[in-house]
Amino acid sequence: MLTAQPIVEDQRLKPILAKVREGQRLSFDDGLTLYRSNDLLTVGWMANLVRERLHGNTTYFNVNRHINPTDVCVASCRLCAFGKHAKDPSAYTMSLEQVWERAGHGYTEAVTEFHIVGGLHPELTLDWFCQMIAGLKERYPRVHLKAFTMVEVAYLAKRTKISIRETLERLKAAGVDSLPGGGAEVFSESIRRIICDHKIDGNEWLETARIAHEIGLKSNCTMLYGHIETEEDRVDHLVKLREVQDQTNGFVTFIPLAFHPDNTALHHLPKTSGFDDIRQIAVSRLMLDNIPHIKAYWIMMTPAVAQIAQRFGANDIDGTVVEEKIYHDAGATTSQGLRRQDLLRLIREAGREPMERDTAYRPVQRQESAFTVLV
């Protein structure tokens, strides 16, 4: 746990430290100062103070699996190595039966969540996706279905020529339990015009999240960092998420996503460093005072950096995943899945106490002797 006052190398951080100690909200300018400071130990100390106030020594993980029904996408975003045109010979689209079968690969009673995202397919309909969800819910009634980004929801609404609210209501009725947080990228419109100009804009992403929360669907939220965004863009993004959370209290977890440039149109950009990744975790924890959980996504930042992040503001390390395609297509070199005992080991090696959770962060209790792990 925390020791006494840190040695503050960057004097600009002292007023922020006073605010953090008093539990006061940080300003936009405070966020800029945090990003521009190289005194990572003090920034991390402050983030850890907030983290331990909220979660003590606990680090959460879950037993989940990712399902990507199709990589066919009309968007052609420069940041993406996953989406493909329908005529690309390497593109794929699962049938409903294949989705249901894929969900069962490696499935045991331990799995508590299916995380489902894919491309913006020009032919798959809202009815098809509702059938997919209903079929999964029928076959795996106890598994939480975290499905479809705000971008996918808005695209289905446009294709079906109905409102976003009605689209979300139909998905919820089919069995969607919550939404992942992908597709937010960075809300700056000038940046989005370069990296993802075919996606909904930042305000539409936020409005879709707001409507989802209003009808009782919780969601995660994300930010893609380490491409061409500025520090001001990052702070603006965090502040906008914080404002929506003030209104809806619907965001459960924030996941900062490091940009992987390999195999994208932005392949000339350098990858983020461990310093960047750790600072992003810490600043996120300090700025997002109303979002309960900050996740260090081991797939993107490596298990080792995700361990360090547990002392710099993160309180979640994600889950078993089993198979992840989106970031591996962009050059991620981490494993596509970890076993439950691997996550337990990583968390304990980081000096934290592991807590298995479901999607709503309720503790999952298991008898180790009777537990069958995912391979």
C-alpha positions in Angstrom: 0.0 0.0 0.0 1.0 3.7 -0.2 3.8 5.2 1.6 4.0 8.9 2.7 4.4 12.0 0.6 6.3 11.3 -2.7 9.4 13.3 -3.6 8.0 15.6 -6.2 10.5 16.3 -9.0 8.2 18.4 -11.1 7.0 21.4 -9.1 4.0 21.9 -11.4 2.5 18.8 -9.9 2.3 20.1 -6.3 -1.1 21.9 -6.8 -2.4 18.8 -8.5 -1.2 16.6 -5.7 -3.0 18.8 -3.2 -6.3 18.4 -5.2 -5.8 14.7 -5.4 -5.3 14.4 -1.6 -8.5 16.4 -1.1 -10.5 14.4 -3.6 -11.1 17.4 -5.8 -11.8 17.2 -9.6 -8.9 18.0 -11.9 -9.3 20.6 -14.6 -8.4 20.5 -18.3 -5.2 22.3 -17.6 -4.4 19.9 -14.8 -4.7 17.1 -17.4 -2.3 18.8 -19.7 0.2 19.2 -17.0 0.0 15.5 -16.2 0.6 14.6 -19.8 3.5 17.0 -20.1 5.3 16.0 -17.0 8.2 13.5 -17.0 7.8 13.0 -13.3 6.1 9.7 -13.9 6.7 8.4 -10.3 4.7 11.3 -8.8 2.0 11.1 -11.4 1.8 7.3 -10.7 1.8 7.9 -7.0 -1.2 10.1 -7.2 -3.0 7.7 -9.5 -2.3 4.8 -7.1 -3.6 6.9 -4.3 -7.0 7.2 -6.1 -6.9 3.6 -7.2 -6.4 2.3 -3.6 -9.0 4.6 -2.2 -11.5 2.9 -4.6 -10.3 -0.7 -4.8 -7.7 -1.2 -2.1 -5.3 -4.0 -3.1 -7.7 -5.8 -5.4 -7.1 -6.3 -9.2 -10.0 -7.7 -11.1 -10.0 -10.2 -14.0 -12.7 -12.3 -15.7 -13.0 -15.5 -17.7 -14.2 -14.3 -21.1 -13.8 -15.0 -24.8 -13.9 -12.7 -27.8 -16.0 -13.4 -30.9 -15.5 -11.4 -34.1 -18.3 -12.5 -36.5 -16.9 -10.7 -39.6 -14.0 -8.6 -40.6 -15.8 -7.2 -43.7 -16.1 -3.5 -43.2 -17.2 -0.5 -45.3 -15.3 2.0 -43.2 -11.7 1.6 -44.5 -10.2 3.4 -41.5 -6.5 4.3 -41.8 -6.0 3.2 -38.2 -7.3 -0.4 -38.8 -5.7 -3.6 -39.9 -8.7 -5.8 -39.1 -11.4 -4.6 -41.5 -11.5 -5.8 -45.1 -13.5 -5.1 -48.2 -16.1 -7.8 -49.1 -14.3 -8.8 -52.2 -11.0 -9.3 -50.4 -10.1 -13.0 -50.7 -8.9 -13.1 -47.1 -12.2 -11.6 -45.7 -14.5 -13.8 -43.7 -18.1 -13.7 -42.5 -19.4 -16.4 -40.2 -22.8 -17.9 -40.6 -25.1 -17.9 -37.6 -24.3 -21.5 -37.0 -20.5 -20.8 -37.1 -20.9 -18.0 -34.6 -22.8 -20.3 -32.2 -20.2 -23.0 -32.8 -17.2 -20.7 -32.3 -18.7 -19.5 -29.0 -18.5 -23.1 -27.8 -14.9 -23.6 -28.6 -13.1 -23.9 -25.3 -16.3 -23.1 -23.5 -16.8 -24.3 -19.9 -19.1 -23.3 -17.1 -16.3 -20.9 -16.1 -16.9 -18.4 -19.0 -19.0 -15.5 -17.8 -18.8 -13.2 -20.8 -18.8 -13.1 -24.6 -17.2 -9.9 -26.0 -18.6 -9.5 -29.5 -17.5 -6.9 -32.1 -16.9 -7.0 -35.8 -16.8 -4.9 -39.0 -19.5 -2.8 -40.6 -20.8 -5.3 -43.0 -22.7 -4.0 -46.0 -25.2 -6.8 -46.1 -25.7 -8.3 -42.6 -28.9 -6.8 -41.2 -30.1 -5.9 -37.7 -32.4 -8.9 -37.8 -29.4 -11.1 -38.5 -27.5 -9.7 -35.5 -30.6 -10.1 -33.3 -30.9 -13.7 -34.3 -27.2 -14.2 -33.5 -27.6 -12.7 -30.0 -30.8 -14.6 -29.4 -29.2 -17.9 -30.4 -26.2 -17.3 -28.1 -28.5 -16.4 -25.2 -30.5 -19.6 -25.8 -27.4 -21.8 -25.9 -25.5 -20.0 -23.1 -28.2 -18.4 -20.9 -25.8 -17.6 -18.1 -23.2 -15.9 -20.2 -23.2 -12.1 -20.3 -23.3 -10.8 -23.9 -21.2 -7.6 -24.2 -21.9 -6.9 -27.9 -21.5 -4.1 -30.5 -19.7 -0.9 -30.3 -21.4 2.5 -30.6 -20.1 2.6 -34.2 -21.8 -0.7 -35.0 -25.0 0.3 -33.4 -25.2 3.6 -35.2 -24.4 1.9 -38.5 -27.2 -0.7 -38.0 -29.6 2.1 -37.2 -28.7 3.9 -40.4 -29.0 0.8 -42.5 -32.3 -0.2 -41.0 -33.6 3.4 -41.2 -34.7 3.5 -37.6 -33.5 5.5 -34.6 -30.5 4.6 -32.5 -32.8 4.2 -29.5 -35.0 1.7 -31.3 -31.9 -0.2 -32.6 -30.6 -0.5 -29.0 -34.0 -1.5 -27.7 -34.2 -4.3 -30.3 -30.7 -5.5 -29.5 -31.5 -5.4 -25.8 -34.7 -7.4 -26.3 -32.7 -10.0 -28.3 -30.3 -10.5 -25.4 -27.5 -7.9 -25.4 -26.6 -7.2 -21.8 -24.1 -4.4 -22.2 -21.9 -2.7 -24.8 -18.1 -2.7 -25.2 -16.4 0.7 -25.5 -14.5 0.4 -28.8 -14.7 2.8 -31.7 -14.3 6.0 -29.7 -10.8 6.5 -30.9 -10.2 10.2 -30.2 -13.2 12.6 -30.3 -11.3 15.4 -32.0 -12.9 15.9 -35.4 -9.8 17.1 -37.1 -8.0 13.8 -36.1 -11.0 11.6 -36.9 -11.1 13.0 -40.5 -7.6 11.6 -40.9 -7.7 8.3 -39.1 -11.4 7.2 -39.2 -13.3 9.5 -41.5 -16.0 6.9 -42.4 -17.1 6.4 -38.8 -19.6 8.3 -36.8 -18.2 11.5 -35.3 -17.3 11.9 -31.7 -20.5 13.6 -30.7 -22.5 10.7 -32.3 -20.5 8.2 -30.4 -21.2 10.0 -27.1 -24.9 10.3 -27.9 -25.2 6.6 -28.7 -23.5 5.8 -25.4 -25.9 8.2 -23.6 -29.0 6.6 -25.1 -27.7 3.1 -24.3 -27.3 4.1 -20.7 -30.8 5.7 -20.6 -32.4 2.4 -21.6 -30.4 0.5 -19.0 -27.5 -0.8 -21.0 -24.1 -0.2 -19.2 -21.0 0.1 -21.4 -17.3 0.5 -21.3 -15.4 3.4 -22.9 -12.1 3.7 -24.6 -9.5 6.0 -26.1 -7.0 5.2 -28.9 -3.8 7.0 -28.2 -0.3 7.1 -29.7 -1.0 8.0 -33.3 -1.4 11.7 -34.5 -3.4 13.1 -31.6 -2.1 15.9 -29.3 -2.1 16.1 -25.6 -5.0 18.5 -25.8 -6.9 16.0 -27.8 -6.4 13.4 -25.1 -7.5 15.6 -22.3 -10.5 16.7 -24.3 -11.5 13.1 -24.9 -11.3 12.3 -21.2 -13.2 15.4 -20.2 -16.0 14.5 -22.6 -16.3 11.0 -21.3 -16.4 12.4 -17.7 -19.2 14.8 -18.7 -21.4 12.0 -20.1 -20.7 9.9 -17.0 -21.9 12.8 -14.8 -25.2 12.6 -16.7 -25.7 8.9 -17.0 -23.4 6.9 -14.7 -23.4 4.3 -17.4 -19.7 3.8 -18.0 -18.3 0.9 -16.0 -14.7 0.7 -17.2 -12.3 2.9 -19.2 -9.7 1.1 -21.4 -6.9 3.1 -22.9 -5.9 1.4 -26.1 -2.4 1.9 -27.5 -2.3 2.3 -31.3 -0.5 -0.6 -33.1 0.6 0.9 -36.5 1.8 -2.4 -38.2 -0.3 -3.4 -41.2 -2.3 -0.1 -41.2 -2.1 2.9 -43.4 -0.3 4.7 -40.5 2.5 2.1 -40.4 5.2 4.8 -40.5 4.3 6.0 -37.0 6.3 4.7 -34.0 4.8 2.4 -31.4 4.0 3.7 -27.9 6.6 3.1 -25.2 6.1 1.5 -21.9 6.5 5.0 -20.4 3.6 6.3 -22.6 1.4 3.4 -21.7 1.9 3.7 -17.9 1.4 7.5 -18.0 -1.8 7.0 -20.0 -3.2 4.7 -17.3 -2.2 7.1 -14.6 -3.7 10.2 -16.2 -6.9 8.3 -17.0 -7.3 7.3 -13.4 -6.7 10.9 -12.2 -9.0 12.6 -14.7 -11.9 10.1 -14.8 -12.9 10.5 -11.2 -16.5 9.2 -11.8 -15.7 6.0 -13.8 -15.0 3.3 -11.3 -12.6 1.0 -13.1 -9.5 1.5 -15.3 -8.3 -1.5 -17.3 -4.8 -2.3 -18.3 -5.5 -4.4 -21.4 -2.7 -6.9 -21.4 -3.3 -7.8 -25.1 -2.2 -4.4 -26.2 0.4 -3.3 -23.6 1.9 -6.8 -22.8 1.3 -8.7 -19.6 4.5 -7.2 -18.0 3.4 -3.6 -18.6 -0.1 -4.4 -17.4 1.4 -5.7 -14.2 3.3 -2.4 -13.6 0.1 -0.5 -14.4 -1.6 -2.0 -11.3 0.6 0.4 -9.3 -0.1 3.3 -11.6 -3.9 3.5 -11.4 -5.2 0.4 -13.1 -7.4 -2.0 -11.1 -8.3 -4.5 -13.9 -6.1 -6.6 -16.2 -8.9 -7.9 -18.5 -9.6 -11.6 -19.0 -8.7 -14.9 -20.6 -9.9 -13.6 -24.0 -9.0 -17.0 -25.8 -8.9 -15.5 -29.3 -8.3 -11.9 -30.2 -8.1 -10.8 -33.8 -8.4 -7.0 -34.1 -5.1 -6.0 -32.4 -3.2 -9.0 -33.6 -4.0 -8.2 -37.2 -2.4 -4.8 -36.4 0.8 -6.4 -35.2 0.2 -7.2 -31.5 2.7 -9.9 -30.6 1.2 -11.0 -27.3 -0.6 -14.3 -26.9 -4.2 -14.4 -28.1 -5.3 -15.8 -24.8 -4.2 -16.5 -21.3 -5.4 -19.2 -18.9 -7.0 -18.3 -15.6 -4.0 -19.4 -13.6 -1.8 -17.2 -15.7 -3.8 -14.2 -14.8 -3.8 -15.2 -11.1 0.0 -15.4 -11.3 0.4 -12.1 -13.1 -1.7 -10.3 -10.5 0.0 -11.8 -7.5 3.4 -11.1 -9.0 2.4 -7.5 -9.2 1.7 -7.5 -5.5 -2.0 -7.3 -5.8 -4.8 -9.6 -4.7 -6.7 -11.1 -7.6 -10.5 -11.1 -7.7 -12.4 -12.9 -10.4 -15.4 -10.9 -11.5 -18.4 -11.0 -13.8 -19.0 -8.1 -16.3 -20.8 -6.1 -13.5 -17.8 -6.5 -11.2 -19.6 -8.9 -8.9 -17.2 -11.4 -7.3 -17.2 -14.9 -8.9 -16.4 -17.6 -6.4 -14.9 -20.9 -7.5 -13.6 -24.0 -5.9 -10.2 -24.4 -7.4 -10.2 -28.2 -7.1 -13.4 -28.4 -9.2 -12.4 -25.8 -11.8 -11.7 -26.6 -15.4 -9.6 -23.9 -17.0 -9.7 -22.7 -20.6 -6.9 -24.0 -22.7 
